[in-house]
Amino acid sequence: MKIEQKDGVIKEYENPISVIDVAKGISENLARVACAGEVDGKIVDLREMIKEDCHLTILTFEDEKGRAAFQHTTSHILAQAVKRLYPDTKLAIGPSVEDGFYYDFEFERSFTNEDLLAVEEEMKKIVKEKLEIRRYSLPREKAIELMKERKEDYKVQLIKELPEDKIISFYEQGEYIDLCAGPHLFNTKYIKAFKLTAVAGAYWRGNEKNKMLTRIYGTSFPKMKDLEEYLDRLEEAKRRDHRRLGKELGLFTMMEEGPGFPFFLPKGLILKNLLIDYWRKLHEREGYVEISTPMILDRKLWETSGHWDHYKDNMYTLQIDESDFAIKPMNCPGGMLVYKSQMHSYRDLPLRIGELGLVHRHEKSGALHGLMRVRCFTQDDAHIFMTKEQVEDEIKGVIRLIDEVYQRLGFSYHVELSTRPINSIGSDEDWELATEGLQNALKGLNMDYVINEGDGAFYGPKIDFHLEDAIGRTWQCGTIQLDFQLPIRFEAEYIGPDGEKHRPIMLHRVVFGAIERFMGILIEHYAGEFPIWLAPVQVKLLPISGKYSDYAKKVMMELKENGIRCELDERDEKIGYKIREARLDKVPYMLIIGAKEEECNSISVRKRGEEETIQRNIEEFIQLVKKQEKE
């Protein structure tokens, strides 16, 4: 039996061997930090026996999938602690999630923050007990019987939903037994650093008609140092929370009358429009034309595009004149109609069409989160229609454009190539050609990327750009999707050099993604301290008293005439108070104006984050701001 390892080394074994024993054969240190294995792309337990030739990767906490096994093990320790302290509690589910884990419980009593501390202490005891974690399986009926004996109603329901011939796996640590597919670590002693972070309500199976359960969130790490760094990042994330800053800086608000539908305030709309203006200038330079398509379109269009079958649950629908219509969840089908509105020649291609379209998607109320997850947003879409020969160059052009924008805004990023999902449309040949086109473009630009198997759109593979913000969090924003299917479904054509009709290839792409979400990311990335070209208010004028308001207004008019965004604080307050308020508003510059400034026809300038105030000529200051904007 041959086992190929991650580094390409192949080792031969005479008999079946467990994943952990393979790890031990490589090095004792690797076996000590191993969390799970990946056999031919399938995540398996360290206890898994390998019986035939395969490719094996030993996963540690440094690997996303290995980290998931570590966090999932911690969720079982949490559940065991809860059952020890509150034996009548019923267990629901406890998966790993990004940055941690959660477990859902049905308590017979209300759960408090004091309870959370008690559970944490009990978890520490379980870790110190160094309980061996054992895996075993039962036939379906025996599994149901076991869970009924333990009065775990939710587990019984889960098992009953599985196929009748399914062998059910369980994990046991001490007195605690849980229905689980795994994988898990070998012993509770490896969970050296953890923290329960939050308590929330969650409906069973995410259905609002079901019982509300208590969800306990947490996170864990192999080392206390890593946990402390993570908790520091959490505190920093709270300080940067775009919902709080959005309110404090007067950027946007959410209203009960429109859950998930943001209201932009004057300063927030300035920021949004600055991003849009920047987008338009770039796209005009790159040869895009801009269109606008209707927000409501007939059901027949969505059936043709495939959205009615594949995306209907996320769409808002309505009836007009006894016919079914939908509010658009995306701009692509409207863009197809625009393309088809006239005949095209190969000389017209590539045709780059941009649209800043307002789209609506039905998100569950529990998923809504400030500007990050909303029900309506502006998508900075573009659709490029091209020939097969133009595919690689067009993808490269889009990648360069996205790279330029992210660098300008101060983001680093990594790239993922997402391949064909199970629920997809189109032929194997088309999918292969599309995937190859994206790969060749990435390789041609010498870009590093990882494969994200099965996460493409239903109509084509895609390249996703994941931004890294100032505190190390990643956000998926830009995307490039190659699509052979919509041109076929809509019978889009162009006249080739041979005089015959041909089918164009369509490329979908966004740079910001959703402008609203991108704004939320920017607010948190900069902690509200926007670079001067993006700041809704660039300069705040602070007269020392009302006597100098007229001079301050004269300065303000001169600034505005030069395109500088500014505000005047005329309140009858002491200058120290005004300065503190301006700091909270995070404006790039404060101009302090009093007798000396009026007499010299000058201004006193204080830069954001600095204590020093420098007297400057007004024209000199205007040129300074313009230079910084340009840079």
PAVO-780007 format. One record per residue (C-alpha): x, y, z. Coordinates in nm, 2 decimals. Example, Ala and Ser with C-alpha at 12.3 -4.5 7.8 and 13.67 -1.06 7.14 Angstrom:
residues 2
[[1.23; -0.45; 0.78]]
[[1.37; -0.11; 0.71]]
***
This chain:
residues 631
[[0.00; 0.00; 0.00]]
[[0.14; 0.34; -0.10]]
[[0.07; 0.67; 0.08]]
[[0.17; 0.99; -0.08]]
[[0.24; 1.27; 0.17]]
[[0.18; 1.64; 0.13]]
[[0.54; 1.70; 0.02]]
[[0.51; 1.44; -0.25]]
[[0.71; 1.17; -0.06]]
[[0.56; 0.82; -0.11]]
[[0.59; 0.56; 0.17]]
[[0.49; 0.20; 0.14]]
[[0.32; 0.00; 0.42]]
[[0.24; -0.38; 0.43]]
[[-0.07; -0.35; 0.65]]
[[-0.35; -0.10; 0.72]]
[[-0.23; 0.19; 0.93]]
[[-0.40; 0.47; 1.12]]
[[-0.35; 0.84; 1.03]]
[[-0.19; 0.91; 1.36]]
[[0.06; 0.62; 1.31]]
[[0.16; 0.77; 0.97]]
[[0.21; 1.10; 1.15]]
[[0.43; 0.93; 1.41]]
[[0.64; 0.78; 1.13]]
[[0.71; 1.12; 0.99]]
[[0.80; 1.28; 1.32]]
[[0.69; 1.27; 1.69]]
[[0.65; 1.64; 1.69]]
[[0.40; 1.63; 1.39]]
[[0.20; 1.35; 1.57]]
[[0.19; 1.57; 1.89]]
[[0.03; 1.87; 1.71]]
[[-0.18; 1.67; 1.46]]
[[-0.56; 1.75; 1.47]]
[[-0.70; 1.55; 1.17]]
[[-0.61; 1.39; 0.84]]
[[-0.71; 1.46; 0.48]]
[[-0.73; 1.14; 0.27]]
[[-0.78; 1.21; -0.10]]
[[-0.96; 1.53; -0.02]]
[[-1.18; 1.38; 0.26]]
[[-1.13; 1.50; 0.62]]
[[-1.09; 1.21; 0.85]]
[[-1.02; 1.13; 1.22]]
[[-0.67; 1.06; 1.33]]
[[-0.80; 0.72; 1.43]]
[[-0.90; 0.64; 1.07]]
[[-0.74; 0.33; 0.93]]
[[-0.59; 0.36; 0.58]]
[[-0.63; 0.04; 0.38]]
[[-0.54; 0.14; 0.02]]
[[-0.32; 0.37; -0.19]]
[[-0.40; 0.74; -0.12]]
[[-0.28; 1.09; -0.08]]
[[-0.26; 1.19; 0.29]]
[[-0.21; 1.53; 0.45]]
[[-0.17; 1.55; 0.83]]
[[-0.37; 1.86; 0.94]]
[[-0.26; 2.07; 1.24]]
[[-0.40; 2.38; 1.40]]
[[-0.23; 2.59; 1.14]]
[[-0.46; 2.44; 0.87]]
[[-0.82; 2.56; 0.86]]
[[-0.96; 2.21; 0.85]]
[[-0.73; 2.09; 1.14]]
[[-0.83; 2.40; 1.34]]
[[-1.19; 2.30; 1.29]]
[[-1.13; 1.96; 1.45]]
[[-0.96; 2.13; 1.74]]
[[-1.25; 2.38; 1.79]]
[[-1.51; 2.10; 1.75]]
[[-1.34; 1.90; 2.03]]
[[-1.36; 2.21; 2.25]]
[[-1.74; 2.24; 2.18]]
[[-1.78; 1.88; 2.32]]
[[-1.59; 1.99; 2.63]]
[[-1.83; 2.28; 2.66]]
[[-2.13; 2.05; 2.63]]
[[-1.99; 1.81; 2.89]]
[[-1.94; 2.10; 3.13]]
[[-2.29; 2.22; 3.08]]
[[-2.44; 1.87; 3.13]]
[[-2.24; 1.83; 3.46]]
[[-2.36; 2.16; 3.60]]
[[-2.72; 2.15; 3.45]]
[[-2.80; 1.78; 3.40]]
[[-3.15; 1.84; 3.27]]
[[-3.02; 2.05; 2.97]]
[[-3.08; 1.90; 2.63]]
[[-2.81; 1.90; 2.37]]
[[-2.87; 2.03; 2.01]]
[[-2.57; 2.08; 1.78]]
[[-2.21; 2.21; 1.84]]
[[-2.01; 2.28; 1.52]]
[[-1.69; 2.46; 1.47]]
[[-1.72; 2.80; 1.30]]
[[-1.48; 3.06; 1.18]]
[[-1.26; 3.17; 1.47]]
[[-1.42; 2.92; 1.72]]
[[-1.72; 2.71; 1.79]]
[[-2.07; 2.72; 1.94]]
[[-2.31; 2.48; 2.10]]
[[-2.69; 2.51; 2.11]]
[[-2.87; 2.40; 2.43]]
[[-3.23; 2.38; 2.56]]
[[-3.21; 2.50; 2.92]]
[[-3.49; 2.46; 3.17]]
[[-3.38; 2.79; 3.33]]
[[-3.25; 3.12; 3.20]]
[[-2.88; 3.12; 3.13]]
[[-2.67; 3.42; 3.28]]
[[-2.32; 3.56; 3.25]]
[[-2.25; 3.41; 3.59]]
[[-2.34; 3.07; 3.45]]
[[-2.10; 3.13; 3.17]]
[[-1.81; 3.17; 3.41]]
[[-1.92; 2.86; 3.60]]
[[-1.92; 2.66; 3.28]]
[[-1.57; 2.79; 3.19]]
[[-1.44; 2.67; 3.53]]
[[-1.59; 2.33; 3.48]]
[[-1.43; 2.31; 3.13]]
[[-1.09; 2.37; 3.29]]
[[-1.15; 2.07; 3.53]]
[[-1.24; 1.85; 3.23]]
[[-0.92; 1.95; 3.05]]
[[-0.72; 1.87; 3.37]]
[[-0.89; 1.53; 3.39]]
[[-0.71; 1.44; 3.07]]
[[-1.01; 1.24; 2.95]]
[[-0.95; 1.00; 2.66]]
[[-1.18; 1.07; 2.37]]
[[-1.31; 0.74; 2.22]]
[[-1.50; 0.69; 1.89]]
[[-1.74; 0.41; 1.83]]
[[-2.04; 0.34; 1.60]]
[[-2.39; 0.20; 1.64]]
[[-2.67; 0.08; 1.40]]
[[-2.94; 0.34; 1.36]]
[[-3.20; 0.18; 1.59]]
[[-2.94; 0.12; 1.87]]
[[-2.83; 0.49; 1.83]]
[[-3.19; 0.61; 1.87]]
[[-3.23; 0.39; 2.17]]
[[-2.91; 0.53; 2.33]]
[[-3.02; 0.89; 2.28]]
[[-3.37; 0.82; 2.41]]
[[-3.22; 0.67; 2.73]]
[[-3.02; 0.98; 2.77]]
[[-3.33; 1.20; 2.70]]
[[-3.16; 1.38; 2.41]]
[[-3.46; 1.46; 2.20]]
[[-3.28; 1.67; 1.95]]
[[-3.02; 1.40; 1.89]]
[[-3.30; 1.15; 1.83]]
[[-3.45; 1.38; 1.57]]
[[-3.12; 1.41; 1.39]]
[[-3.07; 1.04; 1.38]]
[[-3.42; 0.97; 1.25]]
[[-3.34; 1.20; 0.95]]
[[-3.05; 0.98; 0.85]]
[[-3.09; 0.69; 0.61]]
[[-3.21; 0.37; 0.77]]
[[-2.90; 0.17; 0.68]]
[[-2.67; 0.44; 0.82]]
[[-2.41; 0.34; 1.08]]
[[-2.40; 0.62; 1.34]]
[[-2.08; 0.74; 1.50]]
[[-2.05; 0.87; 1.86]]
[[-1.77; 1.02; 2.06]]
[[-1.72; 0.95; 2.43]]
[[-1.51; 1.13; 2.69]]
[[-1.57; 1.03; 3.05]]
[[-1.94; 1.02; 3.13]]
[[-2.02; 1.23; 2.82]]
[[-2.14; 1.08; 2.49]]
[[-2.23; 1.28; 2.19]]
[[-2.37; 1.20; 1.84]]
[[-2.10; 1.32; 1.60]]
[[-1.93; 1.25; 1.27]]
[[-1.60; 1.40; 1.40]]
[[-1.31; 1.44; 1.36]]
[[-1.18; 1.50; 1.72]]
[[-0.86; 1.50; 1.91]]
[[-0.75; 1.20; 2.12]]
[[-0.77; 1.36; 2.46]]
[[-0.92; 1.67; 2.64]]
[[-0.57; 1.76; 2.77]]
[[-0.47; 1.92; 2.44]]
[[-0.72; 2.20; 2.47]]
[[-0.49; 2.42; 2.68]]
[[-0.64; 2.77; 2.61]]
[[-1.01; 2.86; 2.56]]
[[-1.26; 3.13; 2.63]]
[[-1.64; 3.14; 2.61]]
[[-1.71; 3.47; 2.43]]
[[-2.09; 3.52; 2.40]]
[[-2.44; 3.39; 2.46]]
[[-2.72; 3.44; 2.21]]
[[-3.06; 3.29; 2.11]]
[[-3.09; 3.06; 1.81]]
[[-3.39; 2.88; 1.66]]
[[-3.35; 2.50; 1.63]]
[[-3.25; 2.43; 1.27]]
[[-3.25; 2.81; 1.20]]
[[-3.63; 2.80; 1.16]]
[[-3.83; 3.08; 1.33]]
[[-4.12; 2.84; 1.38]]
[[-3.90; 2.61; 1.60]]
[[-3.81; 2.65; 1.97]]
[[-3.56; 2.92; 2.07]]
[[-3.24; 2.76; 2.21]]
[[-2.94; 2.91; 2.39]]
[[-2.63; 2.93; 2.18]]
[[-2.29; 2.96; 2.36]]
[[-2.00; 3.08; 2.16]]
[[-1.63; 3.02; 2.23]]
[[-1.29; 2.98; 2.09]]
[[-0.98; 2.78; 2.18]]
[[-0.61; 2.76; 2.10]]
[[-0.32; 2.53; 2.17]]
[[-0.13; 2.80; 2.35]]
[[-0.24; 3.07; 2.60]]
[[-0.04; 3.33; 2.41]]
[[-0.24; 3.27; 2.10]]
[[-0.57; 3.31; 2.29]]
[[-0.46; 3.63; 2.45]]
[[-0.36; 3.78; 2.11]]
[[-0.70; 3.67; 1.97]]
[[-0.89; 3.83; 2.26]]
[[-0.69; 4.15; 2.21]]
[[-0.80; 4.14; 1.84]]
[[-1.16; 4.10; 1.96]]
[[-1.14; 4.41; 2.18]]
[[-0.99; 4.60; 1.89]]
[[-1.27; 4.47; 1.66]]
[[-1.52; 4.61; 1.91]]
[[-1.35; 4.95; 1.91]]
[[-1.37; 4.94; 1.53]]
[[-1.73; 4.81; 1.50]]
[[-1.87; 4.99; 1.20]]
[[-2.22; 4.99; 1.35]]
[[-2.10; 5.20; 1.65]]
[[-1.87; 5.42; 1.44]]
[[-2.14; 5.46; 1.17]]
[[-2.37; 5.61; 1.43]]
[[-2.11; 5.82; 1.61]]
[[-1.97; 5.96; 1.28]]
[[-2.32; 6.02; 1.13]]
[[-2.26; 5.78; 0.84]]
[[-2.57; 5.55; 0.84]]
[[-2.84; 5.41; 1.06]]
[[-3.08; 5.11; 1.06]]
[[-3.45; 5.16; 1.13]]
[[-3.71; 4.92; 1.27]]
[[-3.93; 5.02; 0.97]]
[[-3.67; 4.87; 0.73]]
[[-3.48; 4.58; 0.89]]
[[-3.18; 4.51; 0.67]]
[[-3.23; 4.82; 0.46]]
[[-2.97; 5.08; 0.55]]
[[-3.04; 5.46; 0.57]]
[[-2.75; 5.66; 0.46]]
[[-2.70; 6.00; 0.64]]
[[-2.53; 6.29; 0.46]]
[[-2.17; 6.21; 0.55]]
[[-2.23; 5.84; 0.47]]
[[-2.36; 5.93; 0.13]]
[[-2.06; 6.14; 0.07]]
[[-1.84; 5.84; 0.14]]
[[-2.05; 5.61; -0.08]]
[[-2.04; 5.86; -0.37]]
[[-1.67; 5.91; -0.33]]
[[-1.63; 5.53; -0.38]]
[[-1.87; 5.54; -0.68]]
[[-1.69; 5.84; -0.84]]
[[-1.35; 5.65; -0.80]]
[[-1.51; 5.34; -0.95]]
[[-1.65; 5.54; -1.25]]
[[-1.32; 5.71; -1.33]]
[[-1.13; 5.38; -1.33]]
[[-1.39; 5.20; -1.55]]
[[-1.40; 5.49; -1.80]]
[[-1.02; 5.47; -1.82]]
[[-1.05; 5.09; -1.88]]
[[-1.30; 5.12; -2.16]]
[[-1.62; 5.02; -1.98]]
[[-1.96; 5.16; -2.07]]
[[-2.22; 5.21; -1.80]]
[[-2.58; 5.10; -1.80]]
[[-2.88; 5.09; -1.57]]
[[-3.14; 4.81; -1.58]]
[[-3.48; 4.79; -1.41]]
[[-3.52; 4.67; -1.05]]
[[-3.83; 4.46; -1.12]]
[[-3.84; 4.21; -1.41]]
[[-4.07; 3.93; -1.53]]
[[-4.05; 3.58; -1.39]]
[[-3.97; 3.44; -1.74]]
[[-3.64; 3.62; -1.73]]
[[-3.54; 3.46; -1.40]]
[[-3.65; 3.12; -1.53]]
[[-3.43; 3.17; -1.84]]
[[-3.13; 3.27; -1.62]]
[[-3.18; 2.98; -1.38]]
[[-3.23; 3.20; -1.08]]
[[-3.60; 3.10; -1.04]]
[[-3.49; 2.74; -0.99]]
[[-3.16; 2.79; -0.81]]
[[-3.21; 3.11; -0.61]]
[[-3.59; 3.17; -0.56]]
[[-3.57; 3.14; -0.18]]
[[-3.35; 3.45; -0.17]]
[[-3.56; 3.66; -0.40]]
[[-3.85; 3.90; -0.33]]
[[-4.14; 3.82; -0.57]]
[[-4.46; 4.01; -0.65]]
[[-4.75; 4.01; -0.89]]
[[-4.81; 4.28; -1.15]]
[[-5.12; 4.26; -1.38]]
[[-5.17; 3.90; -1.26]]
[[-4.81; 3.80; -1.37]]
[[-4.52; 3.69; -1.15]]
[[-4.23; 3.93; -1.12]]
[[-3.91; 3.94; -0.90]]
[[-3.71; 4.23; -0.76]]
[[-3.36; 4.16; -0.90]]
[[-3.12; 3.98; -0.66]]
[[-2.84; 4.05; -0.92]]
[[-2.78; 4.25; -1.24]]
[[-2.66; 3.98; -1.48]]
[[-2.99; 3.89; -1.66]]
[[-3.07; 4.25; -1.72]]
[[-2.72; 4.29; -1.86]]
[[-2.79; 4.00; -2.10]]
[[-3.10; 4.18; -2.23]]
[[-2.90; 4.49; -2.29]]
[[-2.64; 4.29; -2.49]]
[[-2.92; 4.13; -2.69]]
[[-3.09; 4.46; -2.77]]
[[-2.87; 4.50; -3.08]]
[[-2.66; 4.27; -3.30]]
[[-2.29; 4.27; -3.24]]
[[-1.99; 4.20; -3.45]]
[[-1.66; 4.04; -3.34]]
[[-1.52; 4.39; -3.39]]
[[-1.73; 4.51; -3.09]]
[[-1.57; 4.25; -2.86]]
[[-1.46; 4.26; -2.59]]
[[-1.76; 4.46; -2.48]]
[[-1.72; 4.57; -2.12]]
[[-2.05; 4.68; -1.96]]
[[-2.06; 4.82; -1.60]]
[[-2.37; 4.87; -1.38]]
[[-2.40; 5.01; -1.03]]
[[-2.73; 4.82; -0.97]]
[[-2.94; 4.82; -0.65]]
[[-3.02; 4.46; -0.58]]
[[-3.24; 4.29; -0.31]]
[[-3.19; 3.96; -0.14]]
[[-3.40; 3.79; 0.12]]
[[-3.16; 3.74; 0.42]]
[[-3.29; 3.58; 0.74]]
[[-3.33; 3.84; 1.02]]
[[-3.08; 3.66; 1.24]]
[[-2.81; 3.69; 0.97]]
[[-2.84; 4.07; 0.94]]
[[-2.54; 4.26; 1.06]]
[[-2.50; 4.64; 1.01]]
[[-2.37; 4.70; 0.65]]
[[-2.20; 4.37; 0.64]]
[[-2.52; 4.17; 0.58]]
[[-2.81; 4.36; 0.44]]
[[-3.12; 4.30; 0.23]]
[[-3.05; 4.56; -0.03]]
[[-2.72; 4.68; -0.16]]
[[-2.54; 4.84; -0.46]]
[[-2.34; 4.59; -0.66]]
[[-2.06; 4.73; -0.87]]
[[-2.12; 4.48; -1.14]]
[[-1.96; 4.45; -1.48]]
[[-2.01; 4.20; -1.75]]
[[-1.76; 4.14; -2.03]]
[[-1.87; 3.97; -2.35]]
[[-1.58; 3.82; -2.54]]
[[-1.45; 3.55; -2.77]]
[[-1.26; 3.24; -2.65]]
[[-0.94; 3.39; -2.77]]
[[-0.99; 3.70; -2.55]]
[[-1.07; 3.52; -2.23]]
[[-0.72; 3.51; -2.07]]
[[-0.63; 3.87; -2.15]]
[[-0.97; 4.00; -2.01]]
[[-0.93; 3.80; -1.69]]
[[-0.58; 3.94; -1.65]]
[[-0.71; 4.30; -1.71]]
[[-0.97; 4.25; -1.44]]
[[-0.72; 4.11; -1.19]]
[[-0.49; 4.41; -1.25]]
[[-0.78; 4.65; -1.19]]
[[-0.89; 4.48; -0.87]]
[[-0.52; 4.48; -0.75]]
[[-0.49; 4.85; -0.82]]
[[-0.80; 4.93; -0.62]]
[[-0.70; 4.72; -0.32]]
[[-0.35; 4.86; -0.31]]
[[-0.49; 5.21; -0.33]]
[[-0.71; 5.14; -0.03]]
[[-0.42; 4.98; 0.17]]
[[-0.54; 4.62; 0.17]]
[[-0.34; 4.30; 0.12]]
[[-0.53; 4.00; -0.01]]
[[-0.52; 3.64; -0.11]]
[[-0.69; 3.46; -0.40]]
[[-0.91; 3.15; -0.42]]
[[-1.02; 2.96; -0.73]]
[[-1.36; 2.81; -0.66]]
[[-1.46; 2.51; -0.88]]
[[-1.78; 2.34; -0.99]]
[[-2.05; 2.29; -0.72]]
[[-2.28; 1.99; -0.70]]
[[-2.58; 2.19; -0.79]]
[[-2.47; 2.34; -1.12]]
[[-2.57; 2.38; -1.48]]
[[-2.38; 2.32; -1.81]]
[[-2.16; 2.05; -1.97]]
[[-1.84; 1.91; -1.83]]
[[-1.66; 2.05; -2.13]]
[[-1.77; 2.40; -2.07]]
[[-1.68; 2.38; -1.70]]
[[-1.34; 2.25; -1.78]]
[[-1.28; 2.53; -2.04]]
[[-1.39; 2.79; -1.79]]
[[-1.18; 2.66; -1.50]]
[[-0.88; 2.63; -1.73]]
[[-0.92; 2.99; -1.85]]
[[-0.92; 3.12; -1.49]]
[[-0.62; 2.91; -1.39]]
[[-0.42; 3.02; -1.70]]
[[-0.48; 3.38; -1.62]]
[[-0.36; 3.34; -1.26]]
[[-0.06; 3.15; -1.37]]
[[0.02; 3.40; -1.64]]
[[0.03; 3.68; -1.38]]
[[0.24; 3.45; -1.14]]
[[-0.03; 3.49; -0.87]]
[[-0.05; 3.25; -0.58]]
[[-0.39; 3.10; -0.53]]
[[-0.56; 2.81; -0.35]]
[[-0.83; 2.58; -0.48]]
[[-1.17; 2.60; -0.31]]
[[-1.33; 2.28; -0.43]]
[[-1.70; 2.29; -0.52]]
[[-1.77; 2.65; -0.42]]
[[-1.82; 2.81; -0.76]]
[[-2.14; 2.97; -0.88]]
[[-2.41; 2.74; -1.02]]
[[-2.32; 2.87; -1.37]]
[[-1.94; 2.88; -1.36]]
[[-1.61; 2.87; -1.17]]
[[-1.48; 3.19; -1.00]]
[[-1.18; 3.37; -0.86]]
[[-1.24; 3.53; -0.52]]
[[-1.03; 3.80; -0.36]]
[[-1.01; 3.79; 0.02]]
[[-0.90; 4.12; 0.17]]
[[-0.70; 4.14; 0.49]]
[[-0.79; 4.44; 0.71]]
[[-0.58; 4.63; 0.96]]
[[-0.63; 4.37; 1.24]]
[[-0.58; 4.06; 1.03]]
[[-0.95; 3.97; 0.95]]
[[-1.03; 3.85; 0.60]]
[[-1.33; 3.96; 0.39]]
[[-1.43; 3.82; 0.05]]
[[-1.50; 4.11; -0.18]]
[[-1.39; 4.11; -0.54]]
[[-1.48; 3.81; -0.76]]
[[-1.44; 3.71; -1.12]]
[[-1.68; 3.45; -1.26]]
[[-1.65; 3.29; -1.61]]
[[-1.98; 3.19; -1.75]]
[[-2.06; 2.98; -2.07]]
[[-2.42; 2.92; -1.95]]
[[-2.61; 3.25; -1.96]]
[[-2.51; 3.33; -2.32]]
[[-2.64; 2.98; -2.41]]
[[-2.96; 3.02; -2.21]]
[[-3.03; 3.37; -2.36]]
[[-2.91; 3.27; -2.71]]
[[-2.66; 3.56; -2.71]]
[[-2.47; 3.60; -3.04]]
[[-2.22; 3.79; -3.24]]
[[-2.12; 3.79; -3.61]]
[[-1.77; 3.64; -3.65]]
[[-1.51; 3.73; -3.92]]
[[-1.66; 3.43; -4.12]]
[[-2.00; 3.61; -4.14]]
[[-2.16; 3.33; -3.92]]
[[-2.33; 3.37; -3.58]]
[[-2.12; 3.27; -3.28]]
[[-2.18; 3.25; -2.90]]
[[-1.99; 3.50; -2.68]]
[[-1.84; 3.40; -2.35]]
[[-1.95; 3.61; -2.05]]
[[-1.74; 3.72; -1.76]]
[[-1.90; 3.85; -1.44]]
[[-1.69; 4.06; -1.20]]
[[-1.72; 4.29; -0.91]]
[[-1.44; 4.50; -0.74]]
[[-1.60; 4.62; -0.42]]
[[-1.86; 4.35; -0.42]]
[[-2.14; 4.53; -0.24]]
[[-2.06; 4.89; -0.19]]
[[-2.25; 4.90; 0.14]]
[[-2.05; 4.60; 0.28]]
[[-1.73; 4.75; 0.14]]
[[-1.80; 5.07; 0.33]]
[[-1.85; 4.87; 0.65]]
[[-1.51; 4.70; 0.59]]
[[-1.35; 5.04; 0.52]]
[[-1.50; 5.19; 0.84]]
[[-1.35; 4.91; 1.05]]
[[-1.02; 4.89; 0.86]]
[[-0.95; 5.26; 0.92]]
[[-1.14; 5.27; 1.25]]
[[-1.33; 5.57; 1.11]]
[[-1.00; 5.76; 1.04]]
[[-1.04; 5.77; 0.66]]
[[-0.75; 5.88; 0.44]]
[[-0.81; 6.24; 0.33]]
[[-0.94; 6.16; -0.02]]
[[-1.22; 5.94; 0.14]]
[[-1.30; 6.15; 0.45]]
[[-1.66; 6.29; 0.43]]
[[-1.53; 6.60; 0.62]]
[[-1.17; 6.68; 0.55]]
[[-1.14; 7.00; 0.75]]
[[-1.32; 7.13; 1.06]]
[[-1.30; 7.50; 1.13]]
[[-1.30; 7.59; 1.50]]
[[-1.33; 7.96; 1.58]]
[[-1.22; 8.04; 1.94]]
[[-1.53; 8.25; 1.99]]
[[-1.82; 8.40; 1.80]]
[[-1.61; 8.72; 1.72]]
[[-1.41; 8.52; 1.47]]
[[-1.70; 8.34; 1.29]]
[[-1.70; 8.59; 1.00]]
[[-1.34; 8.53; 0.93]]
[[-1.39; 8.15; 0.97]]
[[-1.67; 8.16; 0.71]]
[[-1.45; 8.35; 0.47]]
[[-1.18; 8.07; 0.51]]
[[-1.45; 7.80; 0.47]]
[[-1.57; 7.96; 0.14]]
[[-1.22; 7.96; 0.01]]
[[-1.17; 7.60; 0.10]]
[[-1.50; 7.50; -0.06]]
[[-1.42; 7.69; -0.38]]
[[-1.11; 7.46; -0.40]]
[[-1.32; 7.14; -0.36]]
[[-1.22; 7.08; 0.00]]
[[-1.50; 6.93; 0.22]]
[[-1.53; 7.12; 0.54]]
[[-1.75; 7.21; 0.83]]
[[-1.77; 7.51; 1.07]]
[[-1.83; 7.46; 1.44]]
[[-2.00; 7.79; 1.55]]
[[-2.13; 7.66; 1.88]]
[[-2.08; 7.88; 2.18]]
[[-1.84; 7.64; 2.35]]
[[-1.48; 7.66; 2.48]]
[[-1.22; 7.58; 2.22]]
[[-1.09; 7.29; 2.42]]
[[-1.43; 7.13; 2.40]]
[[-1.46; 7.19; 2.03]]
[[-1.11; 7.03; 1.97]]
[[-1.22; 6.72; 2.17]]
[[-1.54; 6.69; 1.97]]
[[-1.35; 6.73; 1.64]]
[[-1.11; 6.45; 1.75]]
[[-1.41; 6.22; 1.81]]
[[-1.53; 6.31; 1.45]]
[[-1.19; 6.18; 1.33]]
[[-1.15; 6.46; 1.08]]
[[-0.80; 6.48; 0.91]]
[[-0.75; 6.85; 0.99]]
[[-0.87; 7.10; 1.25]]
[[-0.83; 7.47; 1.17]]
[[-0.82; 7.68; 1.49]]
[[-0.91; 8.05; 1.42]]
[[-0.87; 8.34; 1.66]]
[[-0.74; 8.70; 1.67]]
[[-0.38; 8.61; 1.55]]
[[-0.51; 8.42; 1.25]]
[[-0.76; 8.69; 1.15]]
[[-0.49; 8.96; 1.19]]
[[-0.23; 8.76; 0.98]]
[[-0.49; 8.63; 0.73]]
[[-0.38; 8.28; 0.82]]
[[-0.50; 7.96; 1.00]]
[[-0.36; 7.74; 1.27]]
[[-0.36; 7.38; 1.16]]
[[-0.37; 7.07; 1.37]]
[[-0.34; 6.73; 1.20]]
[[-0.54; 6.43; 1.32]]
[[-0.35; 6.24; 1.59]]
[[-0.10; 6.52; 1.65]]
[[-0.08; 6.77; 1.94]]
[[0.12; 7.04; 1.76]]
[[-0.06; 7.33; 1.60]]
[[0.12; 7.51; 1.30]]
[[0.03; 7.85; 1.16]]
[[0.00; 7.84; 0.78]]
[[-0.10; 8.06; 0.49]]
[[-0.45; 7.96; 0.36]]
[[-0.33; 7.90; 0.00]]
[[-0.04; 7.69; 0.13]]
[[-0.28; 7.47; 0.33]]
[[-0.51; 7.43; 0.02]]
[[-0.22; 7.31; -0.19]]
[[-0.11; 7.07; 0.09]]
[[-0.46; 6.91; 0.10]]
[[-0.48; 6.88; -0.28]]
[[-0.13; 6.72; -0.29]]
[[-0.23; 6.47; -0.02]]
[[-0.56; 6.39; -0.21]]
[[-0.37; 6.33; -0.53]]
[[-0.11; 6.11; -0.36]]
***
